[in-house]
Amino acid sequence: MQIKDLISTLKKTRQPGPAEQKPVDNLLHPELQPDDLQAASLAKKPKPKVPRALALLQRKEPQPIVEYDVVKHGPLVEAHVPEWYELLEQYWVDTGRSLIFITLNRRTNQTEYLLFEPALSDFEIELLERIHEDLRDVLILSTDEIVKDRTKILLDKTQSLLNDYGLQLEQTALFKLQYYLIRNFIGWSRIDALMKDPQLEDISCDGINIPLFLYHRKYRNIKTNIMFESDVLNSLAITLAQRSGKHISTGSPMLDATLPEGSRLQLTLGTEVTTRGTSFTIRKFREEPYSPIELLDYGTFNVDALVYFWLAIENNKSLLFIGGTASGKTTSLNAVSMFIPPVAKIVSIEDTREITLHHENWIASVTRSAITEGGTAIDMFDLLRAAMRQRPEYIIVGEVRGAEAQTLFQAMNTGHTTFSTMHAGSVDAAIHRLESEPLNVPRNMVQALNIISVQALIYRGTERVRRAQEIVEIAGLDPATGNLRVNNVFVYDPVHDRYTYTGRSQIYAEIAERRGWSRDQLESEIRVRRQILEGMQKQGIYDYISVASLFHLFQIDRQKVLDSISDLRKVF
């Protein structure tokens, strides 16, 4: 359809009053109704009707661009709770344009996540499709436009098309069109609001016409009112792959990748390996990592355990965080890595970038698959081998699972301080896995590891929380049996939800001996650091940059921090 044909069609359309409002799933078919929770129909839409609010005018002068402001223009979303649902919580993801209802479905007694976006009339849907099609021809950027803001360019091009059509839209209709165009061209299409929701950890699509499931930080596993038809889902899957810089096809239907903002993507295309259709899982990460003070607030560690990590890391002790899936291994590793001295050289090695540090002397390396057939892939072993030539003081490995384990423990035995994570449910299971295929780390090399922290995702009543089950020291080999000796330093009590210090620590003894401290001096050092951590918690210093900066300042100008212990914000 040409633009002149579109205008001609619109002129002939009768105006019987406001058209029935329909939300939009994508540019091709209506969105799921929140109170229906069924797959959207792809049936042919009725002939569009022009509501009274939309005036069709022939204009010669261009119209200025007006951007949406929720304070000035009010919300674009009208949402209601279905009669068999109970509203538990609501919040905006994009204020005025993307609204979330957390509800209890009384029919199933399950919590559900309902997304509401601006509703479009038939006329607006038809116009949105036409603009989307024509934008493909005009979104060819000049050299000057490449450096401009993408959203502004998109809105400029959209307004130019509307001027060419000779259309003047009511502001509310224009803002709705702008929302969907930005969502589909710049954002993540139908899952854009989910990608922006900071409360979500995982987004899971299991197949065609199956509701998306999420892992919510507060409500855990939760079903949504979002599902996809086959062609729409395949299109989204290809877009996700392309944005991550990878290729997916029926010949190579599986993909592991990292999205541009850092989320981890696992994707399967079509029914080649997943019989219910295309599926994907997006594991989201916070833009800002958890700080030790946040973990203290959440109860993952207590203040004495954090003081223990602080002194151990400062004195070059190697750590291993173990646990099951989603037990908080990487989160804890990232948090305690903020205790690393400010100018120490750090090299991190990961499959997917998850480690975020506020250190300047830090090389962040990630693996890479072969770009072309027969090309060279760079795995963790290659990166670790290269790191050994970079003279790092601290090596952080995202997770050990293969041949790189031997090199990692060789690094420990040659004096490098290393931190890593591993899937294992207990200390015995971790040691057994290290000594078995495919890791094959000799037992006499394992003793170079100093500390193992066992992480777990457990229940506290009906709430699932992350806790350190125990913090254990590797105390060397038993000369009589050849077995590894371990020493429990902190033990978690699930009945009272608290940690107990056993009163004995080989690490503390070694630190005191190496630094020439008496027992009183060691206890004084522990007490000072406990005061700093408790002061930060009481004064609400949580963000990782402020927390890391304060730790760095303590290393550089200890007395300045101690003098400001009553108001630590003064040191910034």
C-alpha positions in Angstrom: 0.0 0.0 0.0 1.3 3.4 -1.0 1.0 6.4 1.3 -1.5 8.1 -1.0 -3.6 4.9 -0.9 -3.4 4.9 2.9 -4.6 8.5 3.1 -7.4 7.7 0.6 -8.5 4.8 2.6 -8.6 6.8 5.8 -10.6 9.6 4.1 -13.3 7.1 3.2 -13.5 5.6 6.6 -16.7 6.5 8.5 -16.4 7.9 12.0 -19.0 6.2 14.2 -17.3 7.3 17.5 -14.4 5.9 19.5 -13.2 2.5 18.3 -12.9 -0.4 20.6 -9.5 -0.1 22.3 -7.1 -3.1 21.8 -3.7 -3.4 23.3 -0.9 -4.4 20.9 1.3 -7.5 21.3 3.5 -6.6 18.3 3.1 -5.0 14.9 1.3 -8.0 13.5 -1.4 -9.0 15.9 -3.3 -7.9 19.0 -1.8 -8.4 22.4 -3.0 -10.8 25.0 -5.9 -9.5 27.1 -4.8 -9.4 30.8 -8.0 -11.0 31.9 -8.0 -13.7 29.3 -4.5 -15.1 29.4 -5.0 -17.0 26.1 -3.0 -16.9 22.9 -3.8 -13.9 20.7 -5.7 -14.5 17.5 -4.1 -14.0 14.1 -7.4 -13.6 12.4 -7.7 -10.8 9.9 -8.5 -7.5 11.6 -11.7 -5.6 10.8 -11.6 -2.5 8.7 -10.0 0.2 10.8 -12.2 2.9 12.2 -11.0 6.5 12.9 -11.9 7.6 16.5 -13.1 11.2 17.1 -9.8 11.9 18.9 -7.9 11.5 15.7 -8.3 14.2 13.1 -7.2 13.6 9.5 -5.8 16.8 8.1 -3.9 17.7 5.0 -0.9 19.9 6.1 2.0 21.5 4.4 4.0 22.8 7.3 6.0 20.2 9.3 4.9 19.5 12.9 7.4 19.8 15.8 8.4 16.7 17.8 6.7 16.5 21.2 8.2 14.0 23.6 6.1 12.3 26.3 6.3 13.6 29.9 4.2 11.6 32.4 3.8 14.6 34.7 2.6 16.9 31.9 0.6 14.4 29.9 -0.5 11.8 32.4 -0.3 7.9 32.1 -1.0 6.2 28.8 -2.0 2.9 30.5 -5.5 2.1 31.8 -5.3 -1.2 33.7 -7.9 -3.2 35.7 -7.6 -6.3 37.9 -9.7 -9.2 36.6 -12.5 -10.2 38.9 -11.0 -13.5 39.9 -7.6 -11.9 40.8 -6.4 -10.2 43.9 -3.9 -7.3 43.5 -0.8 -7.9 45.7 1.5 -5.2 44.3 1.8 -2.8 41.4 4.7 -0.7 40.1 5.8 1.1 36.9 8.7 -0.2 34.8 8.4 2.8 32.4 6.4 5.4 34.3 3.1 6.1 32.5 3.7 3.5 29.8 4.5 0.0 31.3 2.6 -1.0 34.4 3.1 -4.3 36.4 0.4 -5.9 38.5 1.5 -8.7 40.8 -1.7 -10.6 41.4 -3.1 -13.8 43.1 -5.2 -15.9 40.8 -7.9 -17.2 43.1 -8.8 -19.9 40.6 -5.4 -21.5 40.7 -4.1 -19.9 44.0 -0.9 -19.0 42.1 0.8 -15.6 41.9 0.9 -14.1 38.4 2.7 -11.2 36.7 0.5 -9.0 34.5 2.0 -6.5 32.1 -0.1 -3.6 30.9 1.0 -1.3 28.0 -0.8 1.5 26.1 -3.9 0.2 24.3 -4.3 1.0 20.6 -7.5 1.3 18.5 -7.8 -0.4 15.1 -6.9 2.8 13.4 -3.7 3.2 15.5 -2.7 -0.4 14.9 -3.1 0.1 11.1 -1.1 3.4 11.2 1.6 1.8 13.4 2.0 -1.0 10.9 2.3 1.5 8.0 4.9 3.6 9.9 6.9 0.5 10.8 7.0 -0.6 7.2 8.0 2.8 5.8 10.6 3.4 8.5 12.6 0.5 7.0 13.1 2.7 3.9 14.0 5.9 5.7 16.1 4.6 8.6 19.3 5.0 6.6 21.6 7.1 8.7 23.9 9.8 7.4 27.4 10.3 8.8 26.1 13.1 11.1 23.2 11.0 12.3 25.3 8.0 13.4 26.6 9.9 16.4 23.2 11.2 17.4 20.8 9.7 20.0 19.0 6.8 18.5 15.7 7.6 20.1 15.7 11.2 18.8 16.5 10.0 15.3 13.6 7.5 15.4 11.2 10.2 16.6 12.5 12.6 13.9 11.9 10.0 11.1 8.5 9.1 12.5 7.4 12.7 12.6 8.7 13.2 9.0 6.5 10.3 7.9 3.5 11.7 9.7 4.1 15.0 8.0 4.3 13.3 4.6 1.1 11.5 5.3 -0.5 14.8 6.1 -1.7 13.4 9.5 -2.1 15.4 12.7 -2.7 13.1 15.7 -4.0 13.8 19.1 -1.0 13.9 21.5 -2.1 10.7 23.4 -2.2 8.7 20.2 1.2 10.1 19.1 2.8 9.1 22.4 1.4 5.6 22.1 2.9 5.2 18.6 6.2 6.6 19.9 6.2 4.1 22.7 5.7 1.0 20.4 8.2 2.3 17.8 10.9 2.8 20.4 10.0 -0.5 22.0 10.3 -2.5 18.8 13.2 -0.7 17.0 15.4 0.2 19.9 14.1 -1.9 22.8 13.4 -5.7 23.1 10.0 -5.8 21.4 7.3 -7.6 23.5 9.8 -8.4 26.4 11.2 -4.9 26.6 9.4 -4.1 29.9 10.6 -7.4 31.3 14.2 -6.5 30.4 13.8 -3.1 32.1 12.2 -4.6 35.3 15.0 -4.6 38.0 13.0 -7.1 40.1 13.5 -9.9 37.6 16.4 -12.4 37.6 15.3 -14.8 34.8 13.0 -14.6 31.8 12.0 -18.0 30.4 10.0 -18.8 27.2 9.2 -22.5 27.0 7.7 -22.6 23.5 4.8 -21.5 21.3 1.6 -20.2 22.9 3.0 -21.0 26.4 3.0 -18.1 29.0 6.4 -16.7 29.8 7.7 -17.5 33.2 9.9 -15.3 35.3 12.0 -15.5 38.4 11.1 -12.5 40.5 13.4 -11.4 43.3 10.4 -11.2 45.7 7.8 -13.6 44.4 10.2 -16.2 42.9 8.8 -18.3 40.0 5.8 -16.5 38.5 3.7 -16.9 35.4 3.0 -13.9 33.1 0.2 -12.9 30.7 2.6 -12.9 27.8 2.9 -15.6 25.1 4.0 -15.7 21.4 2.7 -17.2 18.2 5.2 -19.2 16.2 6.3 -16.6 13.6 6.5 -13.9 16.2 8.6 -16.0 18.6 11.0 -17.1 15.8 11.4 -13.5 14.8 12.2 -12.5 18.4 14.7 -15.3 18.7 16.6 -14.3 15.6 16.6 -10.7 16.8 18.1 -11.8 20.2 20.8 -13.8 18.4 21.7 -10.9 16.1 21.9 -8.4 18.9 24.3 -10.7 20.8 26.5 -10.8 17.7 25.8 -14.5 16.9 24.0 -16.5 14.2 21.3 -19.1 14.7 19.5 -21.3 12.1 17.9 -24.6 11.8 21.3 -26.0 10.9 22.7 -24.7 14.1 19.7 -24.3 16.4 21.3 -23.8 19.8 23.0 -20.7 21.0 24.7 -19.5 24.2 25.5 -15.8 24.1 25.7 -12.5 26.0 23.3 -9.7 25.2 24.7 -6.2 24.8 23.7 -5.0 28.3 25.3 -8.1 29.9 22.5 -10.6 30.4 23.2 -14.2 29.6 21.1 -15.8 26.7 20.4 -19.4 26.0 18.4 -20.0 22.9 17.0 -22.8 20.8 15.3 -22.2 17.4 12.2 -24.0 16.1 11.4 -27.6 17.0 14.7 -29.2 16.1 15.7 -29.8 19.7 12.8 -28.4 21.7 9.5 -30.0 20.6 7.3 -27.3 21.9 8.9 -24.7 19.6 11.5 -22.0 20.0 12.6 -21.4 23.6 14.9 -19.0 25.3 16.1 -18.2 28.8 17.6 -14.8 29.6 19.5 -14.5 32.9 19.6 -10.9 33.9 22.2 -9.3 36.1 21.9 -6.1 38.1 23.6 -3.1 36.5 25.3 -2.5 39.9 26.6 -5.6 41.7 25.7 -6.4 45.3 28.0 -4.9 47.8 29.1 -6.6 51.1 26.8 -4.3 53.0 23.8 -5.4 51.0 24.7 -9.1 51.7 25.0 -8.2 55.3 21.5 -6.7 55.2 20.1 -9.8 53.4 21.7 -12.1 55.9 23.8 -13.9 53.4 26.8 -13.3 55.7 27.1 -11.8 59.2 29.5 -9.0 60.0 32.1 -11.3 61.5 32.2 -13.4 58.3 32.7 -10.3 56.2 35.5 -9.1 58.5 37.1 -12.6 58.1 36.9 -12.3 54.3 38.3 -8.7 54.4 41.4 -9.7 56.3 41.8 -12.9 54.3 41.7 -11.2 51.0 43.9 -8.3 52.1 46.5 -11.0 53.1 46.3 -12.9 49.8 44.3 -16.0 50.8 42.6 -17.9 48.0 38.8 -18.5 48.1 36.4 -20.9 46.4 32.6 -20.3 46.6 30.6 -23.5 46.0 26.8 -24.3 45.9 24.0 -25.1 43.6 22.3 -23.1 40.9 21.1 -19.6 42.0 22.7 -20.1 45.4 24.6 -16.7 45.2 28.1 -18.0 44.4 29.0 -15.3 41.8 27.1 -12.6 43.8 29.2 -13.4 46.9 32.4 -13.6 44.9 31.8 -10.2 43.3 30.9 -8.6 46.7 34.0 -9.8 48.6 36.2 -8.9 45.7 35.6 -5.3 46.7 38.0 -6.0 49.6 40.9 -6.3 47.2 43.4 -3.4 47.8 42.9 -0.5 45.4 46.0 -0.6 43.2 46.5 -4.4 43.1 46.5 -5.9 39.6 43.5 -8.0 38.9 42.7 -10.3 36.0 39.1 -11.8 35.7 38.3 -14.7 33.4 34.7 -15.5 32.6 32.4 -17.1 30.0 29.9 -14.2 30.5 30.8 -10.9 32.0 29.3 -11.0 35.6 32.2 -9.6 37.7 32.1 -5.8 38.2 34.8 -4.2 40.2 35.5 -0.6 41.2 39.3 -1.0 40.5 41.3 0.7 37.8 44.1 -1.9 37.5 41.8 -4.6 36.3 41.8 -6.7 33.1 38.4 -8.2 32.4 38.6 -11.0 29.9 35.9 -13.3 28.5 36.0 -16.4 26.3 35.1 -16.3 22.6 33.8 -19.1 20.4 35.1 -19.5 16.8 33.9 -16.7 14.6 34.1 -18.8 11.4 34.1 -22.5 10.7 37.6 -23.7 11.3 38.4 -20.5 13.3 40.1 -20.3 16.6 38.0 -20.4 19.8 39.4 -18.8 23.0 38.4 -20.7 26.1 39.0 -20.2 29.8 42.2 -22.3 29.7 43.7 -20.0 27.0 42.7 -16.9 29.0 44.1 -18.3 32.3 47.4 -19.3 30.6 47.6 -15.7 29.2 46.8 -14.3 32.6 49.8 -16.1 34.1 52.0 -13.9 31.9 50.4 -10.7 33.0 51.8 -10.8 36.5 48.4 -10.5 38.3 48.2 -10.3 42.1 44.6 -11.6 42.1 43.0 -13.9 39.5 39.2 -14.2 39.5 37.8 -17.1 37.5 34.0 -17.0 37.0 33.6 -20.8 37.3 35.9 -23.8 37.1 34.5 -26.7 35.2 37.3 -28.1 32.9 41.0 -28.2 32.1 41.5 -24.7 33.5 41.2 -26.1 37.0 44.7 -27.5 37.0 46.1 -24.3 35.8 44.2 -22.4 38.4 45.5 -24.5 41.2 49.0 -24.3 39.7 48.6 -20.5 40.0 47.6 -21.0 43.7 50.7 -23.1 44.3 53.0 -20.5 42.7 51.8 -17.8 45.0 48.9 -16.2 43.0 45.8 -15.3 45.0 42.8 -16.8 43.2 39.0 -16.6 43.6 36.5 -18.8 41.8 33.2 -20.6 42.0 32.1 -24.2 41.4 28.9 -26.2 41.5 29.0 -28.5 44.5 26.7 -29.1 47.4 29.3 -29.6 50.1 33.0 -29.4 50.9 33.5 -33.1 50.4 31.6 -33.0 47.1 33.8 -30.1 45.9 37.0 -31.9 46.8 35.8 -35.1 45.1 34.9 -33.2 42.0 38.2 -31.4 41.9 40.1 -34.7 42.0 37.9 -36.4 39.4 37.4 -36.1 35.7 37.5 -33.7 33.9 39.2 -31.4 36.5 41.9 -33.9 37.7 43.5 -31.6 40.3 46.0 -33.6 42.4 45.2 -33.7 46.1 48.5 -32.1 47.1 47.7 -29.1 44.9 44.2 -28.7 46.4 45.7 -27.9 49.8 46.9 -24.5 48.3 43.3 -23.4 48.5 42.7 -21.6 51.8 38.9 -21.0 52.2 35.7 -22.6 50.9 32.4 -20.9 51.4 29.3 -23.1 50.9 26.4 -21.1 49.5 22.8 -22.3 49.4 19.3 -21.1 48.5 17.1 -22.2 51.4 13.6 -21.6 52.8 12.9 -19.3 55.8 9.2 -20.0 56.3 7.7 -19.4 52.9 10.5 -17.1 51.8 13.6 -18.3 49.9 16.8 -16.7 51.0 20.5 -17.1 50.2 22.8 -18.1 53.1 26.4 -19.2 53.6 25.9 -22.7 55.1 29.5 -22.8 56.4 32.9 -21.2 55.8 35.7 -23.8 55.9 39.5 -23.6 55.9 41.7 -26.2 54.2 44.2 -27.0 56.9 46.5 -29.2 54.8 47.0 -32.9 54.3 46.8 -35.4 57.2 50.3 -37.1 57.1 48.8 -40.4 58.4 45.9 -40.8 56.0 46.7 -38.5 53.1 43.3 -36.9 53.4 42.6 -33.2 53.5 42.0 -31.7 56.9 39.4 -29.0 57.1 38.5 -26.5 59.9 35.0 -25.0 60.2 35.3 -21.3 61.0 31.6 -20.2 60.7 28.6 -22.4 60.9 25.0 -21.4 60.0 22.2 -22.2 62.4 19.0 -22.5 60.4 16.7 -22.6 63.5 17.7 -19.2 64.7 19.0 -17.8 61.3 22.4 -16.8 62.6 26.1 -17.6 62.2 28.3 -19.0 64.9 32.1 -18.4 65.0 33.7 -21.6 66.2 36.5 -19.7 67.9 39.4 -21.2 65.9 40.9 -20.0 62.6 44.1 -21.1 61.1 43.9 -18.1 58.7 43.7 -15.6 61.5 46.7 -17.3 63.2 48.7 -17.2 60.0 47.9 -13.5 59.4 48.9 -12.6 63.0 52.1 -14.5 62.7 53.1 -13.0 59.3 52.3 -9.5 60.3 53.8 -9.8 63.8 50.5 -9.1 65.6 49.8 -10.2 69.2 46.4 -11.7 69.9 45.2 -8.4 71.3 46.4 -6.6 68.1 44.5 -9.1 65.9 41.3 -8.7 68.0 41.7 -4.9 67.8 42.0 -5.1 64.0 38.9 -7.3 63.8 37.0 -4.9 66.0 37.9 -1.8 63.9 36.8 -3.4 60.7 33.6 -4.6 62.3 32.9 -1.0 63.4 33.4 0.2 59.8 31.0 -2.4 58.3 28.4 -1.8 61.0 28.7 1.9 60.5 28.2 1.6 56.8 25.1 -0.5 57.4 23.6 1.9 59.9 24.4 5.0 57.7 22.8 3.4 54.6 26.0 3.2 52.5 25.1 0.4 50.1 26.0 1.2 46.5 29.0 -0.7 45.3 31.0 2.4 44.2 30.7 4.1 47.6 31.4 0.9 49.5 34.5 0.0 47.4 35.7 3.6 47.6 35.5 3.5 51.4 37.4 0.2 51.5 40.1 1.7 49.2 40.4 4.8 51.4 40.8 2.6 54.5 43.8 1.1 52.8 45.3 4.4 51.7 44.4 6.7 54.7 43.2 4.5 57.5 43.1 7.3 60.1 40.8 9.5 58.0 38.2 6.7 57.9 38.5 6.0 61.7 38.1 9.7 62.5 34.9 9.8 60.5 33.4 6.6 61.8 30.3 8.4 63.1 29.6 9.9 59.7 31.4 7.9 57.0 29.8 9.9 54.2 32.1 12.8 55.1 35.1 11.0 53.7 33.8 11.1 50.1 
